[in-house]
């Protein structure tokens, strides 16, 4: 099975600490292999190896960390 990439728009990040919090929240989801969060672009690119991980689960992980997120088409 190939990895797939999920892109999210993240709102509410203001500093490097916010970036780290979002990265940690997303990496805590089983099946996430890599997370790249861009503060300037207010986005995250998540490489997922588990095909059962849904974008909604990733959005919820970000929301539980205190930020808002939505899928980028």
VEXVOKE-850030 format. One record per atom (N, C-alpha, C): residue number from 1; residue in three letters; chain; atom name; x, y, z. Coordinates in Angstrom, 2 decimals. Layout:
seq: NUM type: ALA mol: A atom: CA X: X Y: Y Z: Z
...
//
This chain:
seq: 1 type: UNK mol: A atom: N X: 0.84 Y: -1.18 Z: 0.00
seq: 1 type: UNK mol: A atom: CA X: 0.00 Y: 0.00 Z: 0.00
seq: 1 type: UNK mol: A atom: C X: 0.89 Y: 1.24 Z: 0.00
seq: 2 type: UNK mol: A atom: N X: 0.56 Y: 2.22 Z: -0.81
seq: 2 type: UNK mol: A atom: CA X: 1.33 Y: 3.45 Z: -0.92
seq: 2 type: UNK mol: A atom: C X: 0.86 Y: 4.47 Z: 0.11
seq: 3 type: UNK mol: A atom: N X: 1.82 Y: 5.28 Z: 0.53
seq: 3 type: UNK mol: A atom: CA X: 1.47 Y: 6.40 Z: 1.40
seq: 3 type: UNK mol: A atom: C X: 0.61 Y: 7.38 Z: 0.62
seq: 4 type: UNK mol: A atom: N X: -0.21 Y: 8.13 Z: 1.33
seq: 4 type: UNK mol: A atom: CA X: -0.93 Y: 9.21 Z: 0.68
seq: 4 type: UNK mol: A atom: C X: -0.74 Y: 10.49 Z: 1.49
seq: 5 type: UNK mol: A atom: N X: -0.97 Y: 11.61 Z: 0.85
seq: 5 type: UNK mol: A atom: CA X: -0.74 Y: 12.92 Z: 1.46
seq: 5 type: UNK mol: A atom: C X: -2.08 Y: 13.62 Z: 1.68
seq: 6 type: UNK mol: A atom: N X: -2.23 Y: 14.15 Z: 2.88
seq: 6 type: UNK mol: A atom: CA X: -3.41 Y: 14.95 Z: 3.23
seq: 6 type: UNK mol: A atom: C X: -2.91 Y: 16.36 Z: 3.51
seq: 7 type: UNK mol: A atom: N X: -3.57 Y: 17.35 Z: 2.93
seq: 7 type: UNK mol: A atom: CA X: -3.20 Y: 18.75 Z: 3.16
seq: 7 type: UNK mol: A atom: C X: -4.33 Y: 19.44 Z: 3.92
seq: 8 type: UNK mol: A atom: N X: -3.93 Y: 20.16 Z: 4.97
seq: 8 type: UNK mol: A atom: CA X: -4.90 Y: 20.87 Z: 5.80
seq: 8 type: UNK mol: A atom: C X: -4.54 Y: 22.35 Z: 5.88
seq: 9 type: UNK mol: A atom: N X: -5.55 Y: 23.18 Z: 5.91
seq: 9 type: UNK mol: A atom: CA X: -5.40 Y: 24.61 Z: 6.22
seq: 9 type: UNK mol: A atom: C X: -5.60 Y: 24.71 Z: 7.72
seq: 10 type: UNK mol: A atom: N X: -4.64 Y: 25.33 Z: 8.41
seq: 10 type: UNK mol: A atom: CA X: -4.68 Y: 25.44 Z: 9.86
seq: 10 type: UNK mol: A atom: C X: -4.85 Y: 26.91 Z: 10.23
seq: 11 type: UNK mol: A atom: N X: -5.79 Y: 27.22 Z: 11.10
seq: 11 type: UNK mol: A atom: CA X: -5.95 Y: 28.58 Z: 11.58
seq: 11 type: UNK mol: A atom: C X: -5.73 Y: 28.63 Z: 13.08
seq: 12 type: UNK mol: A atom: N X: -5.21 Y: 29.76 Z: 13.53
seq: 12 type: UNK mol: A atom: CA X: -4.97 Y: 29.95 Z: 14.95
seq: 12 type: UNK mol: A atom: C X: -3.52 Y: 29.84 Z: 15.36
seq: 13 type: UNK mol: A atom: N X: -2.64 Y: 29.44 Z: 14.46
seq: 13 type: UNK mol: A atom: CA X: -1.22 Y: 29.35 Z: 14.78
seq: 13 type: UNK mol: A atom: C X: -0.59 Y: 30.74 Z: 14.71
seq: 14 type: UNK mol: A atom: N X: 0.22 Y: 31.08 Z: 15.72
seq: 14 type: UNK mol: A atom: CA X: 0.87 Y: 32.38 Z: 15.74
seq: 14 type: UNK mol: A atom: C X: 2.38 Y: 32.32 Z: 15.96
seq: 15 type: UNK mol: A atom: N X: 2.90 Y: 31.14 Z: 16.30
seq: 15 type: UNK mol: A atom: CA X: 4.33 Y: 31.06 Z: 16.64
seq: 15 type: UNK mol: A atom: C X: 4.86 Y: 29.64 Z: 16.43
seq: 16 type: UNK mol: A atom: N X: 6.15 Y: 29.49 Z: 16.67
seq: 16 type: UNK mol: A atom: CA X: 6.77 Y: 28.18 Z: 16.55
seq: 16 type: UNK mol: A atom: C X: 6.22 Y: 27.17 Z: 17.53
seq: 17 type: UNK mol: A atom: N X: 5.80 Y: 27.64 Z: 18.70
seq: 17 type: UNK mol: A atom: CA X: 5.19 Y: 26.73 Z: 19.68
seq: 17 type: UNK mol: A atom: C X: 3.89 Y: 26.15 Z: 19.16
seq: 18 type: UNK mol: A atom: N X: 3.13 Y: 26.98 Z: 18.44
seq: 18 type: UNK mol: A atom: CA X: 1.88 Y: 26.51 Z: 17.83
seq: 18 type: UNK mol: A atom: C X: 2.18 Y: 25.44 Z: 16.78
seq: 19 type: UNK mol: A atom: N X: 3.20 Y: 25.69 Z: 15.98
seq: 19 type: UNK mol: A atom: CA X: 3.60 Y: 24.72 Z: 14.95
seq: 19 type: UNK mol: A atom: C X: 3.93 Y: 23.38 Z: 15.60
seq: 20 type: UNK mol: A atom: N X: 4.70 Y: 23.42 Z: 16.68
seq: 20 type: UNK mol: A atom: CA X: 5.11 Y: 22.20 Z: 17.37
seq: 20 type: UNK mol: A atom: C X: 3.89 Y: 21.48 Z: 17.95
seq: 21 type: UNK mol: A atom: N X: 2.95 Y: 22.24 Z: 18.50
seq: 21 type: UNK mol: A atom: CA X: 1.74 Y: 21.63 Z: 19.07
seq: 21 type: UNK mol: A atom: C X: 0.93 Y: 20.92 Z: 18.00
seq: 22 type: UNK mol: A atom: N X: 0.80 Y: 21.54 Z: 16.82
seq: 22 type: UNK mol: A atom: CA X: 0.06 Y: 20.93 Z: 15.72
seq: 22 type: UNK mol: A atom: C X: 0.81 Y: 19.68 Z: 15.22
seq: 23 type: UNK mol: A atom: N X: 2.13 Y: 19.80 Z: 15.06
seq: 23 type: UNK mol: A atom: CA X: 2.93 Y: 18.65 Z: 14.63
seq: 23 type: UNK mol: A atom: C X: 2.76 Y: 17.48 Z: 15.60
seq: 24 type: UNK mol: A atom: N X: 2.87 Y: 17.76 Z: 16.89
seq: 24 type: UNK mol: A atom: CA X: 2.74 Y: 16.70 Z: 17.89
seq: 24 type: UNK mol: A atom: C X: 1.36 Y: 16.06 Z: 17.87
seq: 25 type: UNK mol: A atom: N X: 0.32 Y: 16.88 Z: 17.72
seq: 25 type: UNK mol: A atom: CA X: -1.04 Y: 16.36 Z: 17.68
seq: 25 type: UNK mol: A atom: C X: -1.24 Y: 15.43 Z: 16.49
seq: 26 type: UNK mol: A atom: N X: -0.72 Y: 15.83 Z: 15.34
seq: 26 type: UNK mol: A atom: CA X: -0.88 Y: 15.01 Z: 14.13
seq: 26 type: UNK mol: A atom: C X: -0.02 Y: 13.75 Z: 14.19
seq: 27 type: UNK mol: A atom: N X: 1.19 Y: 13.86 Z: 14.72
seq: 27 type: UNK mol: A atom: CA X: 2.07 Y: 12.68 Z: 14.81
seq: 27 type: UNK mol: A atom: C X: 1.53 Y: 11.66 Z: 15.82
seq: 28 type: UNK mol: A atom: N X: 0.68 Y: 12.10 Z: 16.73
seq: 28 type: UNK mol: A atom: CA X: 0.10 Y: 11.19 Z: 17.72
seq: 28 type: UNK mol: A atom: C X: -0.96 Y: 10.28 Z: 17.11
seq: 29 type: UNK mol: A atom: N X: -1.42 Y: 10.59 Z: 15.90
seq: 29 type: UNK mol: A atom: CA X: -2.42 Y: 9.76 Z: 15.22
seq: 29 type: UNK mol: A atom: C X: -1.70 Y: 8.55 Z: 14.63
seq: 30 type: UNK mol: A atom: N X: -2.13 Y: 7.35 Z: 15.05
seq: 30 type: UNK mol: A atom: CA X: -1.53 Y: 6.13 Z: 14.51
seq: 30 type: UNK mol: A atom: C X: -1.70 Y: 6.09 Z: 13.00
seq: 31 type: UNK mol: A atom: N X: -0.61 Y: 5.79 Z: 12.29
seq: 31 type: UNK mol: A atom: CA X: -0.66 Y: 5.71 Z: 10.84
seq: 31 type: UNK mol: A atom: C X: -0.10 Y: 6.94 Z: 10.16
seq: 32 type: UNK mol: A atom: N X: 0.18 Y: 7.99 Z: 10.94
seq: 32 type: UNK mol: A atom: CA X: 0.81 Y: 9.19 Z: 10.38
seq: 32 type: UNK mol: A atom: C X: 2.32 Y: 8.98 Z: 10.41
seq: 33 type: UNK mol: A atom: N X: 2.96 Y: 9.14 Z: 9.26
seq: 33 type: UNK mol: A atom: CA X: 4.40 Y: 8.92 Z: 9.16
seq: 33 type: UNK mol: A atom: C X: 5.21 Y: 10.20 Z: 9.26
seq: 34 type: UNK mol: A atom: N X: 4.69 Y: 11.28 Z: 8.69
seq: 34 type: UNK mol: A atom: CA X: 5.45 Y: 12.52 Z: 8.67
seq: 34 type: UNK mol: A atom: C X: 4.49 Y: 13.70 Z: 8.62
seq: 35 type: UNK mol: A atom: N X: 4.88 Y: 14.79 Z: 9.26
seq: 35 type: UNK mol: A atom: CA X: 4.07 Y: 16.01 Z: 9.27
seq: 35 type: UNK mol: A atom: C X: 4.97 Y: 17.20 Z: 8.97
seq: 36 type: UNK mol: A atom: N X: 4.53 Y: 18.03 Z: 8.04
seq: 36 type: UNK mol: A atom: CA X: 5.23 Y: 19.27 Z: 7.73
seq: 36 type: UNK mol: A atom: C X: 4.24 Y: 20.41 Z: 7.92
seq: 37 type: UNK mol: A atom: N X: 4.48 Y: 21.25 Z: 8.92
seq: 37 type: UNK mol: A atom: CA X: 3.59 Y: 22.37 Z: 9.21
seq: 37 type: UNK mol: A atom: C X: 4.30 Y: 23.66 Z: 8.79
seq: 38 type: UNK mol: A atom: N X: 3.60 Y: 24.50 Z: 8.07
seq: 38 type: UNK mol: A atom: CA X: 4.13 Y: 25.77 Z: 7.59
seq: 38 type: UNK mol: A atom: C X: 3.35 Y: 26.91 Z: 8.24
seq: 39 type: UNK mol: A atom: N X: 4.02 Y: 27.64 Z: 9.12
seq: 39 type: UNK mol: A atom: CA X: 3.37 Y: 28.74 Z: 9.85
seq: 39 type: UNK mol: A atom: C X: 2.95 Y: 29.85 Z: 8.90
seq: 40 type: UNK mol: A atom: N X: 3.83 Y: 30.22 Z: 7.96
seq: 40 type: UNK mol: A atom: CA X: 3.51 Y: 31.32 Z: 7.03
seq: 40 type: UNK mol: A atom: C X: 2.33 Y: 30.99 Z: 6.14
seq: 41 type: UNK mol: A atom: N X: 2.28 Y: 29.77 Z: 5.66
seq: 41 type: UNK mol: A atom: CA X: 1.18 Y: 29.34 Z: 4.78
seq: 41 type: UNK mol: A atom: C X: -0.04 Y: 28.89 Z: 5.57
seq: 42 type: UNK mol: A atom: N X: 0.11 Y: 28.75 Z: 6.88
seq: 42 type: UNK mol: A atom: CA X: -0.96 Y: 28.26 Z: 7.75
seq: 42 type: UNK mol: A atom: C X: -1.52 Y: 26.94 Z: 7.23
seq: 43 type: UNK mol: A atom: N X: -0.58 Y: 26.01 Z: 6.99
seq: 43 type: UNK mol: A atom: CA X: -0.99 Y: 24.73 Z: 6.42
seq: 43 type: UNK mol: A atom: C X: -0.17 Y: 23.59 Z: 6.99
seq: 44 type: UNK mol: A atom: N X: -0.66 Y: 22.39 Z: 6.75
seq: 44 type: UNK mol: A atom: CA X: 0.06 Y: 21.19 Z: 7.15
seq: 44 type: UNK mol: A atom: C X: -0.05 Y: 20.17 Z: 6.03
seq: 45 type: UNK mol: A atom: N X: 1.04 Y: 19.47 Z: 5.80
seq: 45 type: UNK mol: A atom: CA X: 1.06 Y: 18.36 Z: 4.85
seq: 45 type: UNK mol: A atom: C X: 1.38 Y: 17.12 Z: 5.66
seq: 46 type: UNK mol: A atom: N X: 0.49 Y: 16.14 Z: 5.60
seq: 46 type: UNK mol: A atom: CA X: 0.61 Y: 14.95 Z: 6.43
seq: 46 type: UNK mol: A atom: C X: 0.76 Y: 13.74 Z: 5.52
seq: 47 type: UNK mol: A atom: N X: 1.82 Y: 12.97 Z: 5.75
seq: 47 type: UNK mol: A atom: CA X: 2.03 Y: 11.73 Z: 5.00
seq: 47 type: UNK mol: A atom: C X: 1.51 Y: 10.59 Z: 5.86
seq: 48 type: UNK mol: A atom: N X: 0.53 Y: 9.87 Z: 5.30
seq: 48 type: UNK mol: A atom: CA X: -0.19 Y: 8.83 Z: 6.03
seq: 48 type: UNK mol: A atom: C X: 0.04 Y: 7.49 Z: 5.35
seq: 49 type: UNK mol: A atom: N X: 0.40 Y: 6.48 Z: 6.14
seq: 49 type: UNK mol: A atom: CA X: 0.60 Y: 5.15 Z: 5.58
seq: 49 type: UNK mol: A atom: C X: -0.60 Y: 4.23 Z: 5.79
seq: 50 type: UNK mol: A atom: N X: -1.49 Y: 4.60 Z: 6.68
seq: 50 type: UNK mol: A atom: CA X: -2.66 Y: 3.79 Z: 6.98
seq: 50 type: UNK mol: A atom: C X: -3.85 Y: 4.30 Z: 6.18
seq: 51 type: UNK mol: A atom: N X: -4.33 Y: 3.48 Z: 5.25
seq: 51 type: UNK mol: A atom: CA X: -5.44 Y: 3.91 Z: 4.39
seq: 51 type: UNK mol: A atom: C X: -6.75 Y: 4.10 Z: 5.15
seq: 52 type: UNK mol: A atom: N X: -6.80 Y: 3.65 Z: 6.40
seq: 52 type: UNK mol: A atom: CA X: -8.01 Y: 3.81 Z: 7.20
seq: 52 type: UNK mol: A atom: C X: -8.08 Y: 5.15 Z: 7.92
seq: 53 type: UNK mol: A atom: N X: -6.98 Y: 5.91 Z: 7.89
seq: 53 type: UNK mol: A atom: CA X: -6.98 Y: 7.24 Z: 8.50
seq: 53 type: UNK mol: A atom: C X: -7.75 Y: 8.18 Z: 7.58
seq: 54 type: UNK mol: A atom: N X: -8.74 Y: 8.86 Z: 8.14
seq: 54 type: UNK mol: A atom: CA X: -9.53 Y: 9.80 Z: 7.34
seq: 54 type: UNK mol: A atom: C X: -9.06 Y: 11.23 Z: 7.58
seq: 55 type: UNK mol: A atom: N X: -9.26 Y: 12.09 Z: 6.62
seq: 55 type: UNK mol: A atom: CA X: -8.94 Y: 13.51 Z: 6.84
seq: 55 type: UNK mol: A atom: C X: -9.68 Y: 14.08 Z: 8.05
seq: 56 type: UNK mol: A atom: N X: -10.87 Y: 13.61 Z: 8.29
seq: 56 type: UNK mol: A atom: CA X: -11.65 Y: 14.09 Z: 9.43
seq: 56 type: UNK mol: A atom: C X: -10.94 Y: 13.78 Z: 10.75
seq: 57 type: UNK mol: A atom: N X: -10.27 Y: 12.62 Z: 10.84
seq: 57 type: UNK mol: A atom: CA X: -9.53 Y: 12.26 Z: 12.04
seq: 57 type: UNK mol: A atom: C X: -8.37 Y: 13.24 Z: 12.26
seq: 58 type: UNK mol: A atom: N X: -7.71 Y: 13.62 Z: 11.18
seq: 58 type: UNK mol: A atom: CA X: -6.60 Y: 14.55 Z: 11.27
seq: 58 type: UNK mol: A atom: C X: -7.09 Y: 15.94 Z: 11.67
seq: 59 type: UNK mol: A atom: N X: -8.21 Y: 16.37 Z: 11.10
seq: 59 type: UNK mol: A atom: CA X: -8.81 Y: 17.65 Z: 11.47
seq: 59 type: UNK mol: A atom: C X: -9.16 Y: 17.64 Z: 12.95
seq: 60 type: UNK mol: A atom: N X: -9.73 Y: 16.55 Z: 13.43
seq: 60 type: UNK mol: A atom: CA X: -10.11 Y: 16.46 Z: 14.84
seq: 60 type: UNK mol: A atom: C X: -8.88 Y: 16.51 Z: 15.75
seq: 61 type: UNK mol: A atom: N X: -7.78 Y: 15.89 Z: 15.36
seq: 61 type: UNK mol: A atom: CA X: -6.55 Y: 15.94 Z: 16.15
seq: 61 type: UNK mol: A atom: C X: -6.07 Y: 17.38 Z: 16.29
seq: 62 type: UNK mol: A atom: N X: -6.14 Y: 18.15 Z: 15.20
seq: 62 type: UNK mol: A atom: CA X: -5.73 Y: 19.56 Z: 15.24
seq: 62 type: UNK mol: A atom: C X: -6.68 Y: 20.35 Z: 16.15
seq: 63 type: UNK mol: A atom: N X: -7.97 Y: 20.10 Z: 16.02
seq: 63 type: UNK mol: A atom: CA X: -8.96 Y: 20.82 Z: 16.84
seq: 63 type: UNK mol: A atom: C X: -8.77 Y: 20.51 Z: 18.32
seq: 64 type: UNK mol: A atom: N X: -8.45 Y: 19.26 Z: 18.64
seq: 64 type: UNK mol: A atom: CA X: -8.22 Y: 18.90 Z: 20.04
seq: 64 type: UNK mol: A atom: C X: -6.97 Y: 19.58 Z: 20.60
seq: 65 type: UNK mol: A atom: N X: -6.06 Y: 19.97 Z: 19.72
seq: 65 type: UNK mol: A atom: CA X: -4.85 Y: 20.70 Z: 20.14
seq: 65 type: UNK mol: A atom: C X: -5.13 Y: 22.19 Z: 20.30
seq: 66 type: UNK mol: A atom: N X: -6.34 Y: 22.64 Z: 19.94
seq: 66 type: UNK mol: A atom: CA X: -6.71 Y: 24.02 Z: 20.15
seq: 66 type: UNK mol: A atom: C X: -6.68 Y: 24.91 Z: 18.93
seq: 67 type: UNK mol: A atom: N X: -6.59 Y: 24.30 Z: 17.76
seq: 67 type: UNK mol: A atom: CA X: -6.54 Y: 25.06 Z: 16.51
seq: 67 type: UNK mol: A atom: C X: -7.67 Y: 24.60 Z: 15.61
seq: 68 type: UNK mol: A atom: N X: -7.89 Y: 25.33 Z: 14.53
seq: 68 type: UNK mol: A atom: CA X: -8.93 Y: 24.92 Z: 13.59
seq: 68 type: UNK mol: A atom: C X: -8.26 Y: 24.42 Z: 12.32
seq: 69 type: UNK mol: A atom: N X: -8.91 Y: 23.51 Z: 11.64
seq: 69 type: UNK mol: A atom: CA X: -8.34 Y: 22.93 Z: 10.42
seq: 69 type: UNK mol: A atom: C X: -9.45 Y: 22.55 Z: 9.46
seq: 70 type: UNK mol: A atom: N X: -9.09 Y: 22.57 Z: 8.19
seq: 70 type: UNK mol: A atom: CA X: -10.00 Y: 22.08 Z: 7.15
seq: 70 type: UNK mol: A atom: C X: -9.18 Y: 21.53 Z: 6.00
seq: 71 type: UNK mol: A atom: N X: -9.77 Y: 20.62 Z: 5.28
seq: 71 type: UNK mol: A atom: CA X: -9.11 Y: 20.00 Z: 4.13
seq: 71 type: UNK mol: A atom: C X: -8.82 Y: 21.02 Z: 3.05
seq: 72 type: UNK mol: A atom: N X: -7.67 Y: 20.88 Z: 2.41
seq: 72 type: UNK mol: A atom: CA X: -7.34 Y: 21.63 Z: 1.21
seq: 72 type: UNK mol: A atom: C X: -7.56 Y: 20.68 Z: 0.04
seq: 73 type: UNK mol: A atom: N X: -8.39 Y: 21.07 Z: -0.91
seq: 73 type: UNK mol: A atom: CA X: -8.70 Y: 20.19 Z: -2.05
seq: 73 type: UNK mol: A atom: C X: -7.50 Y: 20.02 Z: -2.95
//
